[in-house]
Each structure stands twice: as C-alpha cells, then as structure tokens.
Amino acid sequence: MDFDQNLADVLTTSVKDLDPPVSEIVAESTRLGREQQRAQRLRTLRVGGASLAVAAVLCAAVVTSRLQDRSAPVRPAPAAPASTAASPSASAPPSALPSTSPAPSALGADARLTPDAMVKLLSDRLPPGGTFVKYQQPYADRSPTEELGAFLRYDDGRGTATFQLTLRKEPRAFPGDSRTPGTLEAPFSCDGGPQRPSGPPPGPLSCRAGFLADGSWEMVRATDAFVPGLYSYQVAVWRPDGDVLVLTEFAGTVGAYGHKENATRAEPPVPLDQWQRIAESPDWQFLVPRALVYEGARLTAGIPRAPFPES
C-alpha cells in the first residue's frame, strides 16, 4: 500500500466533519487589533504630552529669566578688595578721616550750608589720625545767608591746634577784566598785620596773592600772632559771585574772640600747600546737598561745645 496515500486519506477523514467558527475568530482578531492600536495611541499621547509639558516649563523659565534681566537694576561689578589697613574704632571721638561718600560738588545743592556742614567739609579733607576736641559757632548772631563759621580745637597727637572757618558775602564789587584789586578794594590783602619771621620754623613766603583759574582772587599767608611762636596759615578766596572764604589754622589754642592764646606746637597741623588746596575746593558754597548737612550734624554731635576753658 502506498503510505503517502493512506496518510492523506486519514487526514481528510479527520477534518471532514469539522466546523470551525471562522466569523468569531475573525471578529475576535479584529477586536484585539483595535485594542492594540488604541493602547499604542495612548502611549503615543502620553509621551507627546510629557514632552510638551517639559517644553512648556523650559519656555516659561527662559521667558521669566529674560523678564527679570530686563526689570532688575544694573549692578556694578564687585569692587577690588579693600586695603588691609586697620580701620578706626567705632567708639573713637569725631576725627578727620577721608570720606567714602560722593563729593558734595557731584550732588545737587538743595540745602543751606550750616556750621556743622563746614566742619564736615573740613573733616573730609584733613589727614587721618586727628580728633576734634572742641567746637564753637562764633557767628550765631549773624544771618546764615550772609556769614557762617566755626572754631575748632584739634589734636593730632603733636599738640593742640585751632581751626577757624568763615564763609561770608562781600558787599564790595569784584574787580572786572582780571584787574588786580587795590588794597582798599579787596576784603583782604598782604599789607599790614604781623608777618612770619624769617627764622625757624622754616616756611614759604610770608604772603602772596593772585588770581585762580576760575577767576577768584586768592591770598595765601603764613603769619606770626601776637603770642610768640603761635604761627598760623591762612588762605582767603574771594570769588566773582561775592563769596569770601577764609580758612586759618594756628599752631596752638586761640579763643573765638582772640583771647587766651597759647602756642602749643612748632607749626600748624596741615602743611600750607595742602591747606591751600582745601580752601580752593568748589564745595565751599552757601547752597550744599542736604545729605552734607545731615552728615555734619551727626559728626559734630559728639564734639564738646564752647565755651572753651581758658585756664
């Protein structure tokens, strides 16, 4: 017998009466295929939604950063490290230390000058290490728009000294056309008064006068008071607007009205050329920044006031 033929007959007989549910199989296959497609779409949507969320967060961060950059103030670059020099004690008496605040001439002038503000102006320009030990306002009975001033006793460790500051209005007309004023025309001159002797301590010429670059008339003088050895340096500036500034420093103690004078040191504390630069500052004005007035009041609040003990 042919084996292949017999196998074929057996297989034919075994499946002859079978009735498979083809329609159900097709329907189930279709349902499973749809579910697989729906699951795939959900996974795709979830992945896409997560990507969009991340992108939205990143965009929001970038926009916020740019808005902050536009609205925030421009900050200067950090300053160079400060010097390691020792700073003065916070409890020390008011002293003449360089100021870190802007110069008054760089700010708006919106307040009247006061004697306290004059002390502050001087303090910012003195060498470090000195201390104001007494303070007097000798012109309290004058109009503050016409004359202001202060007397100060000062100690830099080398003997007590005296500072006299005066700013006033000059009624005489300023000479025009750069004409040198005569002795009777100017509020000050090199003629008259005690002159500094030629002996020690050595110093510059007794008195000289001339015009400054801004047109002001200036006198620079080194004198000897009636008490032997009580030397003084004086710089007087007459401006074209009529303001007259007179700064004087003494090598000793001087009362506000010129009595009880006493020589305490060889020379005034500030060299004459530096004293001249202090007087030539444009910050000595009747109108000054209000901040200077406040700073002057704080500075002078700790200085003992006159009357000076004259014993």
C-alpha positions as CSV (number, residue, x, y, z in Angstrom):
1,M,0.0,0.0,0.0
2,D,1.2,3.5,-0.7
3,F,2.0,5.1,2.7
4,D,1.6,8.7,1.5
5,Q,-1.9,8.0,0.1
6,N,-3.0,6.3,3.3
7,L,-1.8,9.4,5.4
8,A,-3.7,11.7,3.1
9,D,-6.9,9.6,3.4
10,V,-6.7,9.6,7.2
11,L,-6.2,13.4,7.4
12,T,-9.1,14.0,5.1
13,T,-11.4,11.8,7.2
14,S,-10.3,13.6,10.4
15,V,-11.2,17.1,9.3
16,K,-14.2,16.3,7.1
17,D,-16.7,16.8,9.9
18,L,-15.0,19.9,11.5
19,D,-17.0,23.2,11.5
20,P,-14.6,26.0,12.8
21,P,-16.2,29.3,13.9
22,V,-14.5,31.4,11.4
23,S,-16.6,34.5,11.9
24,E,-16.0,34.5,15.6
25,I,-12.3,34.1,15.1
26,V,-12.2,37.0,12.6
27,A,-14.3,39.2,15.0
28,E,-12.0,38.4,18.0
29,S,-8.9,39.1,15.9
30,T,-10.3,42.4,14.8
31,R,-11.2,43.4,18.4
32,L,-7.7,42.5,19.7
33,G,-6.1,44.5,16.8
34,R,-8.2,47.6,17.7
35,E,-7.3,47.4,21.4
36,Q,-3.6,47.1,20.5
37,Q,-3.9,50.2,18.2
38,R,-5.8,52.2,21.0
39,A,-3.1,51.3,23.6
40,Q,-0.4,52.3,21.1
41,R,-2.2,55.7,20.6
42,L,-2.5,56.2,24.3
43,R,1.2,55.5,24.8
44,T,2.0,58.0,22.0
45,L,-0.3,60.6,23.5
46,R,1.3,60.2,27.0
47,V,4.8,60.5,25.6
48,G,3.8,63.6,23.5
49,G,2.1,65.2,26.5
50,A,5.1,64.7,28.7
51,S,7.3,66.2,26.0
52,L,5.0,69.2,25.7
53,A,5.0,69.7,29.4
54,V,8.8,69.7,29.6
55,A,9.0,72.1,26.7
56,A,6.4,74.5,28.4
57,V,8.4,74.5,31.6
58,L,11.6,75.3,29.8
59,C,9.9,78.1,27.8
60,A,8.5,79.6,31.0
61,A,11.9,79.6,32.6
62,V,13.5,81.3,29.7
63,V,10.8,84.0,29.5
64,T,10.9,84.6,33.3
65,S,14.7,84.9,33.2
66,R,14.6,87.4,30.3
67,L,11.9,89.5,32.1
68,Q,13.9,89.5,35.3
69,D,17.0,90.6,33.4
70,R,15.1,93.5,31.9
71,S,13.4,94.6,35.1
72,A,16.4,94.2,37.6
73,P,18.7,97.2,38.1
74,V,22.1,97.1,36.6
75,R,24.6,96.2,39.4
76,P,28.2,97.4,39.2
77,A,31.0,94.9,39.1
78,P,32.3,93.9,42.6
79,A,34.9,96.4,43.9
80,A,38.5,95.4,44.3
81,P,39.4,94.1,47.8
82,A,39.8,96.8,50.4
83,S,43.1,97.6,51.9
84,T,44.1,95.6,55.0
85,A,44.9,98.8,56.9
86,A,43.3,98.9,60.3
87,S,40.1,100.9,60.5
88,P,39.4,103.4,63.3
89,S,37.5,102.3,66.3
90,A,33.7,102.9,66.2
91,S,33.9,104.4,69.7
92,A,36.7,106.9,68.8
93,P,35.9,110.7,69.0
94,P,35.0,112.5,65.8
95,S,38.1,112.6,63.7
96,A,39.3,113.9,60.3
97,L,39.1,110.8,58.1
98,P,38.7,110.6,54.3
99,S,35.1,110.3,53.3
100,T,33.8,107.5,51.1
101,S,30.7,109.3,50.1
102,P,30.5,111.3,46.8
103,A,31.9,114.8,46.8
104,P,29.3,117.4,47.5
105,S,30.0,119.1,44.2
106,A,28.9,115.9,42.5
107,L,25.4,116.1,44.2
108,G,22.5,118.5,43.9
109,A,22.7,121.6,46.1
110,D,19.3,121.7,47.8
111,A,20.0,123.0,51.4
112,R,21.6,125.9,53.2
113,L,25.1,125.5,54.4
114,T,25.5,125.2,58.2
115,P,28.5,125.5,60.5
116,D,28.2,121.7,61.1
117,A,28.4,121.1,57.4
118,M,31.5,123.3,57.3
119,V,33.1,121.0,59.9
120,K,32.2,118.0,57.8
121,L,33.7,119.6,54.7
122,L,37.0,120.2,56.6
123,S,37.0,116.8,58.2
124,D,36.8,115.0,54.9
125,R,39.9,116.8,53.7
126,L,42.2,116.6,56.8
127,P,45.0,113.9,57.2
128,P,43.8,110.8,59.1
129,G,44.6,110.4,62.8
130,G,43.4,113.8,64.2
131,T,40.5,114.5,66.5
132,F,38.2,117.5,67.1
133,V,38.2,118.2,70.8
134,K,36.2,121.5,71.0
135,Y,33.7,123.2,68.7
136,Q,32.3,126.7,68.7
137,Q,30.0,128.7,66.4
138,P,31.1,132.3,66.7
139,Y,28.7,133.8,64.2
140,A,25.4,132.6,65.6
141,D,24.1,136.1,65.8
142,R,24.7,136.7,62.0
143,S,22.4,136.0,59.1
144,P,23.2,132.4,57.9
145,T,22.8,133.7,54.3
146,E,25.5,136.3,54.9
147,E,28.1,134.8,57.2
148,L,28.8,131.4,58.7
149,G,31.7,129.9,60.5
150,A,33.2,127.6,63.1
151,F,36.1,127.5,65.6
152,L,37.6,124.1,66.3
153,R,40.3,122.8,68.5
154,Y,42.1,119.8,67.0
155,D,44.6,117.3,68.3
156,D,46.6,115.1,66.0
157,G,48.9,113.8,68.7
158,R,51.6,116.5,68.2
159,G,49.9,119.3,70.1
160,T,46.6,121.1,70.2
161,A,45.8,123.3,67.2
162,T,42.9,125.7,66.3
163,F,41.0,125.9,63.0
164,Q,38.9,128.9,62.1
165,L,36.4,128.7,59.2
166,T,34.5,131.6,57.7
167,L,32.3,131.9,54.7
168,R,30.6,135.3,54.1
169,K,29.2,137.6,51.4
170,E,31.4,140.6,50.4
171,P,29.4,143.8,49.7
172,R,32.2,145.3,47.6
173,A,32.1,144.6,43.8
174,F,34.5,142.1,42.4
175,P,37.1,143.7,40.1
176,G,36.3,143.1,36.4
177,D,38.6,142.4,33.5
178,S,41.0,140.4,35.7
179,R,42.2,143.7,37.2
180,T,44.3,143.3,40.4
181,P,42.3,144.8,43.2
182,G,43.9,147.5,45.2
183,T,44.4,147.4,49.0
184,L,41.2,149.3,49.7
185,E,39.2,147.4,47.1
186,A,39.8,143.8,48.3
187,P,38.4,142.3,51.5
188,F,41.9,141.1,52.4
189,S,45.5,141.9,51.4
190,C,49.1,141.1,52.2
191,D,49.7,144.6,53.7
192,G,49.6,145.1,57.5
193,G,49.4,142.6,60.3
194,P,52.2,140.6,61.9
195,Q,54.3,138.7,59.4
196,R,56.0,135.4,59.9
197,P,59.7,135.9,60.9
198,S,62.4,134.7,58.7
199,G,63.8,132.4,61.4
200,P,62.7,128.9,62.3
201,P,60.5,127.1,61.8
202,P,61.1,127.4,58.0
203,G,58.2,128.0,55.7
204,P,57.1,129.6,52.5
205,L,56.8,133.2,51.7
206,S,55.0,135.3,54.2
207,C,52.2,136.4,51.9
208,R,51.3,136.1,48.2
209,A,48.2,136.9,46.2
210,G,46.9,136.3,42.7
211,F,44.0,135.0,40.5
212,L,43.0,131.4,40.3
213,A,42.0,129.6,37.1
214,D,38.3,130.1,37.9
215,G,38.8,133.9,38.2
216,S,38.8,134.1,42.0
217,W,41.2,136.3,43.9
218,E,43.3,134.4,46.5
219,M,45.7,135.3,49.3
220,V,47.9,132.7,50.9
221,R,49.7,133.9,54.1
222,A,51.9,132.5,56.9
223,T,51.8,134.8,59.9
224,D,53.0,135.1,63.5
225,A,50.4,136.0,66.1
226,F,51.0,138.4,69.0
227,V,52.0,135.4,71.1
228,P,55.5,134.5,70.1
229,G,55.6,131.1,68.2
230,L,51.8,130.9,67.6
231,Y,52.2,130.6,63.9
232,S,49.2,130.4,61.5
233,Y,48.5,129.6,57.9
234,Q,45.7,131.4,56.3
235,V,44.1,131.1,52.8
236,A,41.4,133.6,51.7
237,V,39.5,133.2,48.5
238,W,37.3,136.0,47.0
239,R,35.0,134.6,44.3
240,P,33.5,136.6,41.5
241,D,30.0,135.9,42.9
242,G,30.9,137.8,46.0
243,D,31.6,134.8,48.4
244,V,34.6,135.1,50.6
245,L,36.1,132.0,52.2
246,V,38.8,132.4,54.9
247,L,40.4,129.3,56.4
248,T,43.0,129.7,59.1
249,E,44.9,127.2,61.2
250,F,47.0,128.0,64.3
251,A,49.9,126.2,65.9
252,G,48.2,126.5,69.3
253,T,45.0,127.5,71.0
254,V,43.1,130.6,70.1
255,G,39.8,131.8,71.7
256,A,37.0,132.5,69.3
257,Y,37.5,136.2,70.0
258,G,41.2,136.2,70.0
259,H,42.0,135.9,73.8
260,K,43.9,133.4,75.9
261,E,46.2,132.5,73.0
262,N,48.8,129.8,73.7
263,A,51.5,128.3,71.4
264,T,51.5,124.5,71.7
265,R,53.4,123.2,68.7
266,A,56.0,124.2,66.2
267,E,53.7,124.6,63.2
268,P,50.1,124.3,62.3
269,P,49.0,120.7,61.7
270,V,48.3,120.9,57.9
271,P,51.1,122.0,55.5
272,L,50.3,125.3,53.8
273,D,50.1,123.9,50.3
274,Q,47.6,121.3,51.4
275,W,45.7,123.9,53.4
276,Q,45.5,126.0,50.2
277,R,44.1,123.0,48.2
278,I,41.4,122.6,50.9
279,A,40.4,126.3,50.6
280,E,40.3,126.1,46.8
281,S,37.7,123.2,46.8
282,P,34.5,124.2,45.0
283,D,32.4,122.5,47.7
284,W,32.5,125.6,50.0
285,Q,29.2,127.1,49.0
286,F,26.2,128.6,50.7
287,L,24.0,126.0,49.0
288,V,25.0,122.4,49.5
289,P,23.5,118.9,49.3
290,R,21.1,118.1,52.1
291,A,23.0,114.9,52.9
292,L,26.0,117.0,53.8
293,V,24.0,119.0,56.3
294,Y,22.8,115.7,57.9
295,E,26.3,114.2,58.0
296,G,27.7,117.4,59.5
297,A,25.1,117.3,62.3
298,R,26.0,113.7,63.1
299,L,29.7,114.4,63.1
300,T,29.5,117.5,65.4
301,A,27.0,115.9,67.8
302,G,29.9,114.1,69.5
303,I,32.3,117.1,69.8
304,P,32.3,119.1,73.1
305,R,30.9,122.6,72.6
306,A,32.2,126.0,73.7
307,P,32.8,127.9,75.8
308,F,36.3,126.8,75.7
309,P,38.0,126.5,79.1
310,E,40.5,129.4,79.1
311,S,42.6,128.3,82.1
